[in-house]
Amino acid sequence: LAACAELAGNGLNIPGVGDWHLEAVDATTVNQSLRPGTWTRPSRVWRTVTPILLDRFPKKKGATVEEIIGTSCRRIGLPEPATVDHGPYSKLPGVPPVPAFRLRRAGDERPRWGVHATIEFPVRVRGPILLGAGRYFGLGLMRPDWGTNDDQA
């Protein structure tokens, strides 16, 4: 308890990461990530919590990442995305980058191409949303964006 009290008073310094201010949390508070609304609330903007494993590799003269993700959306009954922003990092705080997830396939096959993405739909979409080749294993999990103004209803 004394160590926890000292952390609450002085914070925590993690080399290479920075200084963290810590505070005690009431034990009766339900973790937000355990609430169904965290994953099912209708939203126009969705962000990855785990990377989307693309169904196929993007090519210079073929399907782009945006087109592959659009196909994945349509495959599960979602509308065509208005925009898709992707990269190795999620826009959600605390989410590890793509390389931190296991993307290997069996044997000597190349790992699948994985991306974190922010997808904006033309209309509000209700979750949960799981996209891509790894959706049956917890990859491609998306969370509605809590900061989008037009999602307030």
Secondary structure, DSSP 8 states (H G I E B T S, - for coil): -HHHHHHHHH-EEETTTEEE------TTS--GGGSTHHHHS-EEEEEESS-EE-SS---TTS--HHHHHHHHHHHTT----SEEEEESS-SSTT---GGGS----STT-----EEEEEEEEEEEE-S-EE-STTGGGTTTEEEE-TT-GGG--
